[in-house]
Amino acid sequence: MVWHGFGFTFCRVKTVATLRDKVKELEREEIVNALRDCNWVMARAAKQLGITERMIGYKVRKYGIRKEGSGGSEEGNAHGWKESENEHQA
């Protein structure tokens, strides 16, 4: 859209997401999809994505990903995450 007035031409510039923004959004969506597919078990989701558990933990914090409906009433640990079968066995 172009406006003319007072000898100036004004253009409305559509804000376009940068490639970096698009990559971040795609990465976040894929992590959330993997977590859903794996019943929110980060170890399984990391394996499905081909990354380490440490890396998925970092990215979950980076993107502020939280389990849907984690108001404290769902089964899981203090963070709302279900633990994998291999964790905390003695």
PDB file of N, CA, C and O in Angstrom:
ATOM      1  N   MET A   1       0.842  -1.157   0.000  1.00  0.00           N
ATOM      2  CA  MET A   1       0.000   0.000   0.000  1.00  0.00           C
ATOM      3  C   MET A   1       0.899   1.235   0.000  1.00  0.00           C
ATOM      4  O   MET A   1       1.891   1.270   0.728  1.00  0.00           O
ATOM      5  N   VAL A   2       0.575   2.229  -0.788  1.00  0.00           N
ATOM      6  CA  VAL A   2       1.400   3.426  -0.911  1.00  0.00           C
ATOM      7  C   VAL A   2       0.533   4.649  -0.643  1.00  0.00           C
ATOM      8  O   VAL A   2      -0.571   4.760  -1.176  1.00  0.00           O
ATOM      9  N   TRP A   3       1.029   5.565   0.180  1.00  0.00           N
ATOM     10  CA  TRP A   3       0.344   6.833   0.442  1.00  0.00           C
ATOM     11  C   TRP A   3       1.208   7.968  -0.071  1.00  0.00           C
ATOM     12  O   TRP A   3       2.436   7.915   0.002  1.00  0.00           O
ATOM     13  N   HIS A   4       0.558   8.989  -0.587  1.00  0.00           N
ATOM     14  CA  HIS A   4       1.266  10.175  -1.047  1.00  0.00           C
ATOM     15  C   HIS A   4       0.755  11.363  -0.236  1.00  0.00           C
ATOM     16  O   HIS A   4      -0.444  11.487   0.014  1.00  0.00           O
ATOM     17  N   GLY A   5       1.655  12.213   0.161  1.00  0.00           N
ATOM     18  CA  GLY A   5       1.216  13.398   0.884  1.00  0.00           C
ATOM     19  C   GLY A   5       2.409  14.238   1.288  1.00  0.00           C
ATOM     20  O   GLY A   5       3.469  13.704   1.614  1.00  0.00           O
ATOM     21  N   PHE A   6       2.246  15.516   1.268  1.00  0.00           N
ATOM     22  CA  PHE A   6       3.274  16.466   1.665  1.00  0.00           C
ATOM     23  C   PHE A   6       4.593  16.235   0.942  1.00  0.00           C
ATOM     24  O   PHE A   6       5.659  16.494   1.499  1.00  0.00           O
ATOM     25  N   GLY A   7       4.531  15.755  -0.285  1.00  0.00           N
ATOM     26  CA  GLY A   7       5.738  15.553  -1.063  1.00  0.00           C
ATOM     27  C   GLY A   7       6.504  14.285  -0.714  1.00  0.00           C
ATOM     28  O   GLY A   7       7.595  14.060  -1.237  1.00  0.00           O
ATOM     29  N   PHE A   8       5.939  13.442   0.176  1.00  0.00           N
ATOM     30  CA  PHE A   8       6.597  12.192   0.560  1.00  0.00           C
ATOM     31  C   PHE A   8       5.750  11.011   0.104  1.00  0.00           C
ATOM     32  O   PHE A   8       4.529  11.119  -0.002  1.00  0.00           O
ATOM     33  N   THR A   9       6.393   9.904  -0.162  1.00  0.00           N
ATOM     34  CA  THR A   9       5.697   8.666  -0.478  1.00  0.00           C
ATOM     35  C   THR A   9       5.970   7.694   0.664  1.00  0.00           C
ATOM     36  O   THR A   9       7.125   7.424   0.995  1.00  0.00           O
ATOM     37  N   PHE A  10       4.915   7.176   1.259  1.00  0.00           N
ATOM     38  CA  PHE A  10       5.047   6.243   2.359  1.00  0.00           C
ATOM     39  C   PHE A  10       4.612   4.859   1.900  1.00  0.00           C
ATOM     40  O   PHE A  10       3.575   4.713   1.252  1.00  0.00           O
ATOM     41  N   CYS A  11       5.375   3.879   2.224  1.00  0.00           N
ATOM     42  CA  CYS A  11       5.036   2.497   1.879  1.00  0.00           C
ATOM     43  C   CYS A  11       4.893   1.699   3.163  1.00  0.00           C
ATOM     44  O   CYS A  11       5.691   1.836   4.090  1.00  0.00           O
ATOM     45  N   ARG A  12       3.889   0.886   3.202  1.00  0.00           N
ATOM     46  CA  ARG A  12       3.745  -0.043   4.317  1.00  0.00           C
ATOM     47  C   ARG A  12       4.560  -1.274   3.965  1.00  0.00           C
ATOM     48  O   ARG A  12       4.289  -1.947   2.970  1.00  0.00           O
ATOM     49  N   VAL A  13       5.549  -1.561   4.777  1.00  0.00           N
ATOM     50  CA  VAL A  13       6.423  -2.701   4.527  1.00  0.00           C
ATOM     51  C   VAL A  13       5.931  -3.869   5.361  1.00  0.00           C
ATOM     52  O   VAL A  13       5.796  -3.766   6.580  1.00  0.00           O
ATOM     53  N   LYS A  14       5.670  -4.961   4.701  1.00  0.00           N
ATOM     54  CA  LYS A  14       5.234  -6.166   5.394  1.00  0.00           C
ATOM     55  C   LYS A  14       6.416  -6.750   6.154  1.00  0.00           C
ATOM     56  O   LYS A  14       7.489  -6.957   5.586  1.00  0.00           O
ATOM     57  N   THR A  15       6.217  -7.012   7.433  1.00  0.00           N
ATOM     58  CA  THR A  15       7.277  -7.593   8.241  1.00  0.00           C
ATOM     59  C   THR A  15       7.430  -9.063   7.855  1.00  0.00           C
ATOM     60  O   THR A  15       6.474  -9.837   7.904  1.00  0.00           O
ATOM     61  N   VAL A  16       8.623  -9.418   7.481  1.00  0.00           N
ATOM     62  CA  VAL A  16       8.900 -10.785   7.053  1.00  0.00           C
ATOM     63  C   VAL A  16       9.826 -11.433   8.072  1.00  0.00           C
ATOM     64  O   VAL A  16      10.836 -10.850   8.467  1.00  0.00           O
ATOM     65  N   ALA A  17       9.481 -12.617   8.485  1.00  0.00           N
ATOM     66  CA  ALA A  17      10.328 -13.344   9.421  1.00  0.00           C
ATOM     67  C   ALA A  17      11.646 -13.690   8.744  1.00  0.00           C
ATOM     68  O   ALA A  17      11.691 -14.036   7.564  1.00  0.00           O
ATOM     69  N   THR A  18      12.703 -13.589   9.514  1.00  0.00           N
ATOM     70  CA  THR A  18      14.005 -13.924   8.964  1.00  0.00           C
ATOM     71  C   THR A  18      14.139 -15.440   8.865  1.00  0.00           C
ATOM     72  O   THR A  18      13.349 -16.185   9.446  1.00  0.00           O
ATOM     73  N   LEU A  19      15.124 -15.875   8.138  1.00  0.00           N
ATOM     74  CA  LEU A  19      15.394 -17.305   8.023  1.00  0.00           C
ATOM     75  C   LEU A  19      15.666 -17.886   9.402  1.00  0.00           C
ATOM     76  O   LEU A  19      15.206 -18.983   9.720  1.00  0.00           O
ATOM     77  N   ARG A  20      16.410 -17.155  10.220  1.00  0.00           N
ATOM     78  CA  ARG A  20      16.720 -17.620  11.580  1.00  0.00           C
ATOM     79  C   ARG A  20      15.430 -17.829  12.376  1.00  0.00           C
ATOM     80  O   ARG A  20      15.295 -18.826  13.085  1.00  0.00           O
ATOM     81  N   ASP A  21      14.479 -16.889  12.263  1.00  0.00           N
ATOM     82  CA  ASP A  21      13.194 -17.020  12.964  1.00  0.00           C
ATOM     83  C   ASP A  21      12.417 -18.233  12.477  1.00  0.00           C
ATOM     84  O   ASP A  21      11.817 -18.952  13.275  1.00  0.00           O
ATOM     85  N   LYS A  22      12.427 -18.460  11.178  1.00  0.00           N
ATOM     86  CA  LYS A  22      11.713 -19.607  10.609  1.00  0.00           C
ATOM     87  C   LYS A  22      12.324 -20.927  11.071  1.00  0.00           C
ATOM     88  O   LYS A  22      11.602 -21.877  11.371  1.00  0.00           O
ATOM     89  N   VAL A  23      13.655 -20.984  11.129  1.00  0.00           N
ATOM     90  CA  VAL A  23      14.343 -22.195  11.581  1.00  0.00           C
ATOM     91  C   VAL A  23      14.021 -22.464  13.048  1.00  0.00           C
ATOM     92  O   VAL A  23      13.767 -23.606  13.430  1.00  0.00           O
ATOM     93  N   LYS A  24      14.031 -21.415  13.869  1.00  0.00           N
ATOM     94  CA  LYS A  24      13.699 -21.571  15.291  1.00  0.00           C
ATOM     95  C   LYS A  24      12.281 -22.098  15.466  1.00  0.00           C
ATOM     96  O   LYS A  24      12.042 -22.998  16.271  1.00  0.00           O
ATOM     97  N   GLU A  25      11.346 -21.539  14.715  1.00  0.00           N
ATOM     98  CA  GLU A  25       9.953 -21.973  14.824  1.00  0.00           C
ATOM     99  C   GLU A  25       9.790 -23.428  14.375  1.00  0.00           C
ATOM    100  O   GLU A  25       9.071 -24.200  15.010  1.00  0.00           O
ATOM    101  N   LEU A  26      10.454 -23.795  13.288  1.00  0.00           N
ATOM    102  CA  LEU A  26      10.398 -25.176  12.813  1.00  0.00           C
ATOM    103  C   LEU A  26      10.998 -26.128  13.847  1.00  0.00           C
ATOM    104  O   LEU A  26      10.437 -27.189  14.119  1.00  0.00           O
ATOM    105  N   GLU A  27      12.139 -25.745  14.419  1.00  0.00           N
ATOM    106  CA  GLU A  27      12.783 -26.580  15.427  1.00  0.00           C
ATOM    107  C   GLU A  27      11.871 -26.760  16.638  1.00  0.00           C
ATOM    108  O   GLU A  27      11.731 -27.869  17.152  1.00  0.00           O
ATOM    109  N   ARG A  28      11.253 -25.674  17.092  1.00  0.00           N
ATOM    110  CA  ARG A  28      10.355 -25.741  18.240  1.00  0.00           C
ATOM    111  C   ARG A  28       9.172 -26.663  17.938  1.00  0.00           C
ATOM    112  O   ARG A  28       8.809 -27.500  18.765  1.00  0.00           O
ATOM    113  N   GLU A  29       8.576 -26.510  16.768  1.00  0.00           N
ATOM    114  CA  GLU A  29       7.433 -27.352  16.392  1.00  0.00           C
ATOM    115  C   GLU A  29       7.817 -28.821  16.349  1.00  0.00           C
ATOM    116  O   GLU A  29       7.056 -29.672  16.809  1.00  0.00           O
ATOM    117  N   GLU A  30       8.989 -29.132  15.801  1.00  0.00           N
ATOM    118  CA  GLU A  30       9.425 -30.533  15.716  1.00  0.00           C
ATOM    119  C   GLU A  30       9.689 -31.124  17.100  1.00  0.00           C
ATOM    120  O   GLU A  30       9.400 -32.297  17.336  1.00  0.00           O
ATOM    121  N   ILE A  31      10.231 -30.326  18.010  1.00  0.00           N
ATOM    122  CA  ILE A  31      10.472 -30.800  19.372  1.00  0.00           C
ATOM    123  C   ILE A  31       9.144 -31.071  20.064  1.00  0.00           C
ATOM    124  O   ILE A  31       8.988 -32.104  20.715  1.00  0.00           O
ATOM    125  N   VAL A  32       8.191 -30.165  19.934  1.00  0.00           N
ATOM    126  CA  VAL A  32       6.874 -30.364  20.548  1.00  0.00           C
ATOM    127  C   VAL A  32       6.197 -31.600  19.960  1.00  0.00           C
ATOM    128  O   VAL A  32       5.615 -32.393  20.700  1.00  0.00           O
ATOM    129  N   ASN A  33       6.266 -31.772  18.648  1.00  0.00           N
ATOM    130  CA  ASN A  33       5.665 -32.961  18.014  1.00  0.00           C
ATOM    131  C   ASN A  33       6.302 -34.242  18.529  1.00  0.00           C
ATOM    132  O   ASN A  33       5.602 -35.211  18.823  1.00  0.00           O
ATOM    133  N   ALA A  34       7.621 -34.254  18.642  1.00  0.00           N
ATOM    134  CA  ALA A  34       8.314 -35.447  19.143  1.00  0.00           C
ATOM    135  C   ALA A  34       7.928 -35.727  20.586  1.00  0.00           C
ATOM    136  O   ALA A  34       7.710 -36.880  20.957  1.00  0.00           O
ATOM    137  N   LEU A  35       7.843 -34.688  21.399  1.00  0.00           N
ATOM    138  CA  LEU A  35       7.449 -34.877  22.802  1.00  0.00           C
ATOM    139  C   LEU A  35       6.030 -35.441  22.895  1.00  0.00           C
ATOM    140  O   LEU A  35       5.767 -36.327  23.709  1.00  0.00           O
ATOM    141  N   ARG A  36       5.131 -34.940  22.078  1.00  0.00           N
ATOM    142  CA  ARG A  36       3.757 -35.471  22.071  1.00  0.00           C
ATOM    143  C   ARG A  36       3.753 -36.933  21.651  1.00  0.00           C
ATOM    144  O   ARG A  36       3.099 -37.766  22.279  1.00  0.00           O
ATOM    145  N   ASP A  37       4.498 -37.246  20.568  1.00  0.00           N
ATOM    146  CA  ASP A  37       4.567 -38.621  20.075  1.00  0.00           C
ATOM    147  C   ASP A  37       5.118 -39.576  21.128  1.00  0.00           C
ATOM    148  O   ASP A  37       4.749 -40.750  21.169  1.00  0.00           O
ATOM    149  N   CYS A  38       6.004 -39.063  21.976  1.00  0.00           N
ATOM    150  CA  CYS A  38       6.688 -39.892  22.979  1.00  0.00           C
ATOM    151  C   CYS A  38       6.097 -39.715  24.369  1.00  0.00           C
ATOM    152  O   CYS A  38       6.762 -39.986  25.369  1.00  0.00           O
ATOM    153  N   ASN A  39       4.851 -39.263  24.433  1.00  0.00           N
ATOM    154  CA  ASN A  39       4.152 -39.108  25.703  1.00  0.00           C
ATOM    155  C   ASN A  39       4.934 -38.219  26.676  1.00  0.00           C
ATOM    156  O   ASN A  39       4.929 -38.456  27.884  1.00  0.00           O
ATOM    157  N   TRP A  40       5.596 -37.208  26.143  1.00  0.00           N
ATOM    158  CA  TRP A  40       6.339 -36.204  26.900  1.00  0.00           C
ATOM    159  C   TRP A  40       7.521 -36.776  27.677  1.00  0.00           C
ATOM    160  O   TRP A  40       7.934 -36.210  28.689  1.00  0.00           O
ATOM    161  N   VAL A  41       8.059 -37.890  27.207  1.00  0.00           N
ATOM    162  CA  VAL A  41       9.290 -38.442  27.789  1.00  0.00           C
ATOM    163  C   VAL A  41      10.452 -37.897  26.963  1.00  0.00           C
ATOM    164  O   VAL A  41      10.633 -38.266  25.803  1.00  0.00           O
ATOM    165  N   MET A  42      11.242 -37.005  27.585  1.00  0.00           N
ATOM    166  CA  MET A  42      12.299 -36.321  26.843  1.00  0.00           C
ATOM    167  C   MET A  42      13.349 -37.277  26.286  1.00  0.00           C
ATOM    168  O   MET A  42      13.854 -37.051  25.186  1.00  0.00           O
ATOM    169  N   ALA A  43      13.690 -38.338  27.016  1.00  0.00           N
ATOM    170  CA  ALA A  43      14.705 -39.281  26.535  1.00  0.00           C
ATOM    171  C   ALA A  43      14.260 -39.928  25.222  1.00  0.00           C
ATOM    172  O   ALA A  43      15.058 -40.068  24.295  1.00  0.00           O
ATOM    173  N   ARG A  44      13.002 -40.317  25.146  1.00  0.00           N
ATOM    174  CA  ARG A  44      12.482 -40.924  23.917  1.00  0.00           C
ATOM    175  C   ARG A  44      12.398 -39.903  22.779  1.00  0.00           C
ATOM    176  O   ARG A  44      12.748 -40.207  21.638  1.00  0.00           O
ATOM    177  N   ALA A  45      11.937 -38.701  23.094  1.00  0.00           N
ATOM    178  CA  ALA A  45      11.823 -37.661  22.072  1.00  0.00           C
ATOM    179  C   ALA A  45      13.199 -37.300  21.514  1.00  0.00           C
ATOM    180  O   ALA A  45      13.352 -37.092  20.310  1.00  0.00           O
ATOM    181  N   ALA A  46      14.187 -37.227  22.386  1.00  0.00           N
ATOM    182  CA  ALA A  46      15.550 -36.918  21.940  1.00  0.00           C
ATOM    183  C   ALA A  46      16.048 -37.996  20.989  1.00  0.00           C
ATOM    184  O   ALA A  46      16.650 -37.694  19.959  1.00  0.00           O
ATOM    185  N   LYS A  47      15.797 -39.243  21.335  1.00  0.00           N
ATOM    186  CA  LYS A  47      16.219 -40.353  20.476  1.00  0.00           C
ATOM    187  C   LYS A  47      15.520 -40.280  19.123  1.00  0.00           C
ATOM    188  O   LYS A  47      16.148 -40.485  18.084  1.00  0.00           O
ATOM    189  N   GLN A  48      14.228 -39.990  19.135  1.00  0.00           N
ATOM    190  CA  GLN A  48      13.457 -39.875  17.895  1.00  0.00           C
ATOM    191  C   GLN A  48      14.017 -38.752  17.011  1.00  0.00           C
ATOM    192  O   GLN A  48      14.057 -38.884  15.787  1.00  0.00           O
ATOM    193  N   LEU A  49      14.445 -37.657  17.631  1.00  0.00           N
ATOM    194  CA  LEU A  49      14.970 -36.524  16.879  1.00  0.00           C
ATOM    195  C   LEU A  49      16.445 -36.676  16.507  1.00  0.00           C
ATOM    196  O   LEU A  49      16.970 -35.911  15.698  1.00  0.00           O
ATOM    197  N   GLY A  50      17.109 -37.669  17.104  1.00  0.00           N
ATOM    198  CA  GLY A  50      18.531 -37.876  16.814  1.00  0.00           C
ATOM    199  C   GLY A  50      19.431 -36.885  17.529  1.00  0.00           C
ATOM    200  O   GLY A  50      20.508 -36.548  17.039  1.00  0.00           O
ATOM    201  N   ILE A  51      18.982 -36.413  18.706  1.00  0.00           N
ATOM    202  CA  ILE A  51      19.800 -35.511  19.510  1.00  0.00           C
ATOM    203  C   ILE A  51      19.953 -36.095  20.905  1.00  0.00           C
ATOM    204  O   ILE A  51      19.282 -37.067  21.253  1.00  0.00           O
ATOM    205  N   THR A  52      20.830 -35.508  21.699  1.00  0.00           N
ATOM    206  CA  THR A  52      21.062 -36.011  23.050  1.00  0.00           C
ATOM    207  C   THR A  52      19.971 -35.523  24.003  1.00  0.00           C
ATOM    208  O   THR A  52      19.258 -34.561  23.718  1.00  0.00           O
ATOM    209  N   GLU A  53      19.861 -36.213  25.146  1.00  0.00           N
ATOM    210  CA  GLU A  53      18.915 -35.780  26.169  1.00  0.00           C
ATOM    211  C   GLU A  53      19.290 -34.396  26.689  1.00  0.00           C
ATOM    212  O   GLU A  53      18.417 -33.581  26.985  1.00  0.00           O
ATOM    213  N   ARG A  54      20.567 -34.138  26.798  1.00  0.00           N
ATOM    214  CA  ARG A  54      21.026 -32.825  27.254  1.00  0.00           C
ATOM    215  C   ARG A  54      20.594 -31.732  26.268  1.00  0.00           C
ATOM    216  O   ARG A  54      20.169 -30.652  26.678  1.00  0.00           O
ATOM    217  N   MET A  55      20.706 -32.019  24.984  1.00  0.00           N
ATOM    218  CA  MET A  55      20.343 -31.037  23.960  1.00  0.00           C
ATOM    219  C   MET A  55      18.839 -30.756  23.971  1.00  0.00           C
ATOM    220  O   MET A  55      18.433 -29.599  23.859  1.00  0.00           O
ATOM    221  N   ILE A  56      18.010 -31.788  24.103  1.00  0.00           N
ATOM    222  CA  ILE A  56      16.569 -31.539  24.126  1.00  0.00           C
ATOM    223  C   ILE A  56      16.182 -30.762  25.380  1.00  0.00           C
ATOM    224  O   ILE A  56      15.299 -29.906  25.339  1.00  0.00           O
ATOM    225  N   GLY A  57      16.848 -31.065  26.496  1.00  0.00           N
ATOM    226  CA  GLY A  57      16.582 -30.312  27.721  1.00  0.00           C
ATOM    227  C   GLY A  57      16.910 -28.837  27.551  1.00  0.00           C
ATOM    228  O   GLY A  57      16.158 -27.967  27.989  1.00  0.00           O
ATOM    229  N   TYR A  58      18.042 -28.565  26.909  1.00  0.00           N
ATOM    230  CA  TYR A  58      18.441 -27.181  26.635  1.00  0.00           C
ATOM    231  C   TYR A  58      17.410 -26.485  25.752  1.00  0.00           C
ATOM    232  O   TYR A  58      17.004 -25.357  26.033  1.00  0.00           O
ATOM    233  N   LYS A  59      16.995 -27.151  24.698  1.00  0.00           N
ATOM    234  CA  LYS A  59      16.060 -26.537  23.752  1.00  0.00           C
ATOM    235  C   LYS A  59      14.664 -26.363  24.354  1.00  0.00           C
ATOM    236  O   LYS A  59      13.975 -25.394  24.036  1.00  0.00           O
ATOM    237  N   VAL A  60      14.243 -27.277  25.207  1.00  0.00           N
ATOM    238  CA  VAL A  60      12.957 -27.141  25.896  1.00  0.00           C
ATOM    239  C   VAL A  60      12.979 -25.879  26.760  1.00  0.00           C
ATOM    240  O   VAL A  60      12.010 -25.120  26.781  1.00  0.00           O
ATOM    241  N   ARG A  61      14.081 -25.659  27.470  1.00  0.00           N
ATOM    242  CA  ARG A  61      14.206 -24.448  28.280  1.00  0.00           C
ATOM    243  C   ARG A  61      14.318 -23.208  27.394  1.00  0.00           C
ATOM    244  O   ARG A  61      13.691 -22.186  27.672  1.00  0.00           O
ATOM    245  N   LYS A  62      15.118 -23.299  26.327  1.00  0.00           N
ATOM    246  CA  LYS A  62      15.331 -22.171  25.421  1.00  0.00           C
ATOM    247  C   LYS A  62      14.018 -21.674  24.826  1.00  0.00           C
ATOM    248  O   LYS A  62      13.773 -20.469  24.774  1.00  0.00           O
ATOM    249  N   TYR A  63      13.173 -22.605  24.377  1.00  0.00           N
ATOM    250  CA  TYR A  63      11.922 -22.240  23.729  1.00  0.00           C
ATOM    251  C   TYR A  63      10.745 -22.154  24.699  1.00  0.00           C
ATOM    252  O   TYR A  63       9.626 -21.848  24.287  1.00  0.00           O
ATOM    253  N   GLY A  64      10.983 -22.417  25.969  1.00  0.00           N
ATOM    254  CA  GLY A  64       9.912 -22.333  26.956  1.00  0.00           C
ATOM    255  C   GLY A  64       8.812 -23.340  26.724  1.00  0.00           C
ATOM    256  O   GLY A  64       7.639 -23.050  26.960  1.00  0.00           O
ATOM    257  N   ILE A  65       9.176 -24.519  26.263  1.00  0.00           N
ATOM    258  CA  ILE A  65       8.189 -25.561  25.962  1.00  0.00           C
ATOM    259  C   ILE A  65       7.717 -26.178  27.270  1.00  0.00           C
ATOM    260  O   ILE A  65       8.524 -26.542  28.125  1.00  0.00           O
ATOM    261  N   ARG A  66       6.407 -26.289  27.415  1.00  0.00           N
ATOM    262  CA  ARG A  66       5.810 -26.916  28.587  1.00  0.00           C
ATOM    263  C   ARG A  66       4.754 -27.909  28.138  1.00  0.00           C
ATOM    264  O   ARG A  66       4.120 -27.749  27.095  1.00  0.00           O
ATOM    265  N   LYS A  67       4.587 -28.919  28.941  1.00  0.00           N
ATOM    266  CA  LYS A  67       3.581 -29.921  28.655  1.00  0.00           C
ATOM    267  C   LYS A  67       2.207 -29.283  28.714  1.00  0.00           C
ATOM    268  O   LYS A  67       1.931 -28.484  29.609  1.00  0.00           O
ATOM    269  N   GLU A  68       1.339 -29.630  27.764  1.00  0.00           N
ATOM    270  CA  GLU A  68       0.002 -29.070  27.732  1.00  0.00           C
ATOM    271  C   GLU A  68      -0.727 -29.406  29.021  1.00  0.00           C
ATOM    272  O   GLU A  68      -0.655 -30.531  29.516  1.00  0.00           O
ATOM    273  N   GLY A  69      -1.422 -28.426  29.553  1.00  0.00           N
ATOM    274  CA  GLY A  69      -2.235 -28.651  30.742  1.00  0.00           C
ATOM    275  C   GLY A  69      -1.447 -28.948  31.991  1.00  0.00           C
ATOM    276  O   GLY A  69      -2.000 -29.517  32.932  1.00  0.00           O
ATOM    277  N   SER A  70      -0.161 -28.585  32.046  1.00  0.00           N
ATOM    278  CA  SER A  70       0.637 -28.905  33.234  1.00  0.00           C
ATOM    279  C   SER A  70       0.376 -27.875  34.324  1.00  0.00           C
ATOM    280  O   SER A  70       1.190 -26.987  34.577  1.00  0.00           O
ATOM    281  N   GLY A  71      -0.765 -28.016  34.953  1.00  0.00           N
ATOM    282  CA  GLY A  71      -1.113 -27.138  36.056  1.00  0.00           C
ATOM    283  C   GLY A  71      -0.805 -27.770  37.394  1.00  0.00           C
ATOM    284  O   GLY A  71      -1.283 -27.303  38.428  1.00  0.00           O
ATOM    285  N   GLY A  72      -0.011 -28.827  37.386  1.00  0.00           N
ATOM    286  CA  GLY A  72       0.366 -29.489  38.620  1.00  0.00           C
ATOM    287  C   GLY A  72      -0.506 -30.681  38.945  1.00  0.00           C
ATOM    288  O   GLY A  72      -0.157 -31.477  39.817  1.00  0.00           O
ATOM    289  N   SER A  73      -1.629 -30.824  38.268  1.00  0.00           N
ATOM    290  CA  SER A  73      -2.544 -31.912  38.589  1.00  0.00           C
ATOM    291  C   SER A  73      -2.264 -33.175  37.788  1.00  0.00           C
ATOM    292  O   SER A  73      -2.811 -34.235  38.089  1.00  0.00           O
ATOM    293  N   GLU A  74      -1.411 -33.068  36.764  1.00  0.00           N
ATOM    294  CA  GLU A  74      -1.139 -34.236  35.932  1.00  0.00           C
ATOM    295  C   GLU A  74      -0.032 -35.098  36.545  1.00  0.00           C
ATOM    296  O   GLU A  74       0.802 -34.625  37.317  1.00  0.00           O
ATOM    297  N   GLU A  75      -0.058 -36.353  36.178  1.00  0.00           N
ATOM    298  CA  GLU A  75       0.974 -37.273  36.618  1.00  0.00           C
ATOM    299  C   GLU A  75       2.321 -36.834  36.053  1.00  0.00           C
ATOM    300  O   GLU A  75       2.408 -36.380  34.912  1.00  0.00           O
ATOM    301  N   GLY A  76       3.351 -36.972  36.847  1.00  0.00           N
ATOM    302  CA  GLY A  76       4.682 -36.601  36.391  1.00  0.00           C
ATOM    303  C   GLY A  76       5.480 -36.023  37.536  1.00  0.00           C
ATOM    304  O   GLY A  76       4.989 -35.935  38.662  1.00  0.00           O
ATOM    305  N   ASN A  77       6.714 -35.627  37.254  1.00  0.00           N
ATOM    306  CA  ASN A  77       7.557 -35.073  38.300  1.00  0.00           C
ATOM    307  C   ASN A  77       7.207 -33.609  38.538  1.00  0.00           C
ATOM    308  O   ASN A  77       6.213 -33.119  38.002  1.00  0.00           O
ATOM    309  N   ALA A  78       8.010 -32.903  39.336  1.00  0.00           N
ATOM    310  CA  ALA A  78       7.720 -31.518  39.710  1.00  0.00           C
ATOM    311  C   ALA A  78       7.653 -30.587  38.510  1.00  0.00           C
ATOM    312  O   ALA A  78       7.035 -29.526  38.588  1.00  0.00           O
ATOM    313  N   HIS A  79       8.283 -30.969  37.394  1.00  0.00           N
ATOM    314  CA  HIS A  79       8.301 -30.121  36.211  1.00  0.00           C
ATOM    315  C   HIS A  79       7.194 -30.483  35.229  1.00  0.00           C
ATOM    316  O   HIS A  79       7.102 -29.886  34.156  1.00  0.00           O
ATOM    317  N   GLY A  80       6.349 -31.457  35.581  1.00  0.00           N
ATOM    318  CA  GLY A  80       5.281 -31.854  34.684  1.00  0.00           C
ATOM    319  C   GLY A  80       5.727 -32.866  33.635  1.00  0.00           C
ATOM    320  O   GLY A  80       4.966 -33.195  32.725  1.00  0.00           O
ATOM    321  N   TRP A  81       6.962 -33.361  33.761  1.00  0.00           N
ATOM    322  CA  TRP A  81       7.485 -34.321  32.788  1.00  0.00           C
ATOM    323  C   TRP A  81       7.366 -35.714  33.348  1.00  0.00           C
ATOM    324  O   TRP A  81       7.628 -35.940  34.530  1.00  0.00           O
ATOM    325  N   LYS A  82       6.975 -36.640  32.517  1.00  0.00           N
ATOM    326  CA  LYS A  82       6.987 -38.044  32.915  1.00  0.00           C
ATOM    327  C   LYS A  82       8.395 -38.568  32.738  1.00  0.00           C
ATOM    328  O   LYS A  82       9.066 -38.246  31.758  1.00  0.00           O
ATOM    329  N   GLU A  83       8.838 -39.365  33.673  1.00  0.00           N
ATOM    330  CA  GLU A  83      10.189 -39.904  33.601  1.00  0.00           C
ATOM    331  C   GLU A  83      10.182 -41.192  32.801  1.00  0.00           C
ATOM    332  O   GLU A  83       9.191 -41.923  32.786  1.00  0.00           O
ATOM    333  N   SER A  84      11.299 -41.464  32.136  1.00  0.00           N
ATOM    334  CA  SER A  84      11.387 -42.712  31.368  1.00  0.00           C
ATOM    335  C   SER A  84      11.560 -43.875  32.331  1.00  0.00           C
ATOM    336  O   SER A  84      11.910 -43.677  33.495  1.00  0.00           O
ATOM    337  N   GLU A  85      11.317 -45.081  31.851  1.00  0.00           N
ATOM    338  CA  GLU A  85      11.371 -46.269  32.691  1.00  0.00           C
ATOM    339  C   GLU A  85      12.750 -46.503  33.304  1.00  0.00           C
ATOM    340  O   GLU A  85      12.857 -47.064  34.395  1.00  0.00           O
ATOM    341  N   ASN A  86      13.798 -46.079  32.612  1.00  0.00           N
ATOM    342  CA  ASN A  86      15.149 -46.366  33.065  1.00  0.00           C
ATOM    343  C   ASN A  86      15.647 -45.402  34.138  1.00  0.00           C
ATOM    344  O   ASN A  86      16.664 -45.669  34.777  1.00  0.00           O
ATOM    345  N   GLU A  87      14.961 -44.304  34.343  1.00  0.00           N
ATOM    346  CA  GLU A  87      15.407 -43.299  35.297  1.00  0.00           C
ATOM    347  C   GLU A  87      14.957 -43.659  36.708  1.00  0.00           C
ATOM    348  O   GLU A  87      13.859 -44.176  36.910  1.00  0.00           O
ATOM    349  N   HIS A  88      15.808 -43.382  37.664  1.00  0.00           N
ATOM    350  CA  HIS A  88      15.523 -43.503  39.101  1.00  0.00           C
ATOM    351  C   HIS A  88      15.193 -44.928  39.536  1.00  0.00           C
ATOM    352  O   HIS A  88      14.438 -45.120  40.489  1.00  0.00           O
ATOM    353  N   GLN A  89      15.738 -45.912  38.865  1.00  0.00           N
ATOM    354  CA  GLN A  89      15.561 -47.274  39.329  1.00  0.00           C
ATOM    355  C   GLN A  89      16.776 -47.667  40.141  1.00  0.00           C
ATOM    356  O   GLN A  89      17.906 -47.392  39.737  1.00  0.00           O
ATOM    357  N   ALA A  90      16.560 -48.309  41.283  1.00  0.00           N
ATOM    358  CA  ALA A  90      17.686 -48.691  42.142  1.00  0.00           C
ATOM    359  C   ALA A  90      17.914 -50.180  42.110  1.00  0.00           C
ATOM    360  O   ALA A  90      18.822 -50.680  42.775  1.00  0.00           O
TER     361      ALA A  90
END
